[in-house]
Amino acid sequence: MKANLRMWAIGLGVLGPALMIAPSARAECSATFPKTIAGTNFLMSPGSIRLLPIAFQDANEQDEHAKWEPTIVGMWHVTFTAKTMNGIAISDMVIDSALVVWHIDGTEIMNSGRPPQDGNFCMGVWRQTGEFTYKLNHFAWGANNYTPGTPDGVVGDSIGPVHYVELVTVGPEGKRYSGTFTLDQYNKSGQVDTSFTGVINATRITVDTTVGDLL
C-alpha cells in the first residue's frame, strides 16, 4: 500500500508542473500574432515555451501594403552602373555585378562581385513603397579598399562602412527590376570619402539559370 502511495506521489510530482505549463503552451502556440510581426521564423526562448518573433515590420506599413504581392522576393543578378562620382558626372562605370537575395521578411543579402578577401557580403532591409516599387537601406559593415583591376590576391587597406540606398521597380512580369542607387563610402573616422550615384539593372535567377547566363 505504501509502495502504491509512493508511486502516486511521484506521478503527481511529475504531472503537476506539466499540467500547469500545458494550458500556457496551448494558448501561446495557437494565438494569432499581432500584425506588427511580419517574419515567419521564431526562436525558442531558453527556459521557456514562449515563442519569440525575430522579424518585425511597422504595423501601418504592413497594413497599407498587404494588398500588393512582394514580387521583389527571390534571387537576382544585379549590375550597378555609376553615373556620378563625388557629385561629378563620369562615363558609365560598372562598379559591381552581384548576386542578391530579397527575403520575404524584409531583409536582403548581397554577394558582391568584389574579391572575397576584401569583404564581399553585405546586408540590408527593404519595404514596399508601391505595387511594384521598393526602397532598400543596405550596409557593408567594414571591409578593405578595392579598386577594379587590382591583381588577384592583393588585399587593400581597411576601410569603414559602405551605405547604399536603392529605389527600384520590378517589371510587371516579375523577371527584371531597375532603378537608382546612391553609395557612400566612409572612412574609419565616419567621414564620407567617396560617393557614387547610378542605375541598377537586375535579372531574376531561377532554377534553370546557368553560370553562362550570369557572365
C-alpha positions in Angstrom: 0.0 0.0 0.0 2.8 2.3 0.9 4.5 1.5 -2.4 1.4 2.4 -4.3 1.0 5.7 -2.4 4.7 6.5 -3.1 4.1 5.9 -6.9 1.1 8.2 -6.8 3.1 10.9 -5.1 5.9 10.6 -7.7 3.3 10.7 -10.5 1.6 13.8 -9.2 5.0 15.4 -8.7 5.8 14.9 -12.4 2.3 15.6 -13.8 1.5 18.6 -11.7 4.1 21.0 -13.3 3.2 19.6 -16.7 -0.5 20.4 -16.2 0.5 23.9 -15.1 2.6 24.5 -18.3 0.3 22.9 -20.8 -2.5 25.4 -20.9 0.0 28.3 -21.4 1.7 26.4 -24.2 -1.5 25.8 -26.0 -2.6 29.4 -25.7 0.8 30.7 -26.9 1.1 28.4 -29.9 -2.5 28.8 -31.1 -2.7 32.5 -30.6 -2.9 34.9 -33.5 0.2 37.0 -33.5 -0.2 40.8 -33.7 0.1 42.4 -37.1 3.4 44.0 -36.2 5.1 40.6 -36.6 6.0 40.1 -40.3 8.6 37.4 -40.0 7.9 33.6 -40.3 10.8 32.4 -38.2 10.7 32.0 -34.5 13.1 31.0 -31.8 12.5 29.2 -28.6 13.3 31.3 -25.6 15.7 29.4 -23.2 14.0 28.1 -20.1 10.5 28.9 -21.5 8.0 27.6 -24.0 7.3 31.2 -25.1 7.9 31.8 -28.9 9.9 34.9 -29.8 9.4 36.7 -33.2 12.7 37.6 -34.9 11.5 39.8 -37.7 9.2 42.9 -37.4 7.7 45.4 -39.7 5.8 48.6 -38.9 2.1 47.7 -38.5 0.9 50.7 -40.6 3.3 49.8 -43.4 2.2 46.2 -43.3 -1.5 47.0 -43.4 -1.0 49.6 -46.2 0.9 47.3 -48.5 -0.8 44.0 -47.7 -2.8 44.2 -50.9 0.4 44.1 -53.0 2.4 40.9 -53.7 6.1 41.5 -52.9 7.4 40.5 -56.4 10.9 41.5 -55.4 11.3 38.4 -53.2 13.8 36.0 -54.7 17.3 35.8 -56.1 18.7 38.3 -58.6 21.8 39.1 -60.7 22.3 42.8 -60.3 24.6 45.3 -62.1 25.4 48.7 -60.6 26.5 51.3 -63.1 27.8 54.6 -61.6 26.9 57.8 -63.4 28.5 60.3 -60.9 31.4 60.2 -58.5 31.6 62.8 -55.7 28.9 64.8 -57.5 30.7 65.0 -60.8 29.3 63.2 -63.9 31.5 60.3 -65.1 31.4 57.9 -68.0 29.3 54.9 -67.2 31.3 52.7 -64.9 30.1 49.3 -63.7 31.1 49.2 -60.0 29.6 45.9 -59.1 28.0 42.7 -60.6 26.4 41.0 -57.6 24.1 38.2 -56.6 21.3 39.4 -54.3 18.5 37.8 -52.4 15.5 39.7 -51.2 13.7 37.8 -48.3 10.0 37.8 -47.6 10.7 39.1 -44.0 12.0 42.4 -45.3 15.7 41.7 -45.2 18.2 41.4 -48.0 21.7 40.0 -48.6 24.2 40.7 -51.3 27.2 38.6 -52.5 29.2 41.3 -54.2 31.4 40.7 -57.3 34.4 42.2 -55.5 37.2 39.8 -54.3 36.2 37.8 -51.1 39.4 38.9 -49.3 38.3 42.5 -49.4 34.8 41.7 -48.0 32.1 40.8 -50.4 29.0 40.1 -48.3 26.7 42.9 -47.1 23.1 43.2 -45.9 20.0 45.4 -45.9 16.4 45.9 -45.1 13.6 46.8 -47.5 10.0 47.9 -47.7 7.5 48.1 -50.5 6.5 51.6 -51.5 4.0 50.9 -54.2 2.6 48.0 -56.2 5.9 47.3 -57.9 8.3 49.7 -56.2 10.7 49.2 -53.3 13.2 51.0 -51.1 16.4 49.3 -49.8 18.6 50.5 -47.0 21.8 48.5 -47.3 25.2 48.4 -45.4 28.6 46.8 -45.9 29.9 46.9 -42.4 33.6 47.5 -43.0 35.9 45.8 -45.5 39.1 46.5 -47.4 39.6 49.1 -50.1 39.1 47.6 -53.6 39.9 49.2 -56.9 38.7 47.5 -60.1 41.7 46.0 -61.8 43.6 45.2 -58.6 45.6 42.0 -59.1 44.2 38.8 -57.6 45.4 38.1 -54.1 46.2 41.8 -53.3 44.3 43.0 -50.2 43.5 46.7 -49.9 43.8 48.9 -46.8 41.0 48.5 -44.3 38.1 51.0 -44.7 34.9 52.0 -43.0 31.3 51.1 -43.8 29.5 51.5 -47.2 25.9 52.7 -47.3 23.6 52.0 -50.2 20.1 53.4 -50.7 18.2 51.9 -53.7 14.9 52.8 -55.2 13.8 50.1 -57.6 10.8 49.0 -59.7 10.0 45.4 -60.6 8.7 44.8 -64.1 5.1 43.6 -64.3 6.3 40.2 -65.5 8.4 39.9 -62.3 11.6 38.9 -64.2 13.5 42.1 -64.0 13.9 45.2 -61.9 15.7 48.5 -62.4 16.1 51.8 -60.6 18.7 54.1 -59.0 21.2 53.9 -56.2 23.4 56.1 -54.1 26.6 54.7 -52.5 28.6 56.5 -49.8 32.0 55.0 -48.8 33.0 56.0 -45.3 36.4 56.0 -43.8 37.1 54.6 -40.3 36.5 58.0 -38.8 33.0 58.1 -40.0 33.5 60.6 -42.8 32.4 60.1 -46.4 35.4 59.5 -48.6 33.7 58.7 -51.9 30.1 58.9 -53.2 28.5 57.4 -56.3 25.1 57.7 -57.8 23.9 55.5 -60.7 21.5 53.0 -62.1 20.6 49.4 -61.3 19.5 46.6 -63.6 18.6 43.2 -62.3 17.5 39.8 -63.8 15.8 37.2 -61.7 17.7 33.9 -61.1 15.6 30.8 -61.4 16.1 27.1 -61.0 17.1 27.0 -64.7 19.7 29.8 -64.6 23.2 28.7 -65.7 26.6 30.3 -65.0 26.7 31.3 -68.6 23.6 33.4 -68.0 25.4 35.4 -65.3 28.6 36.1 -67.1 
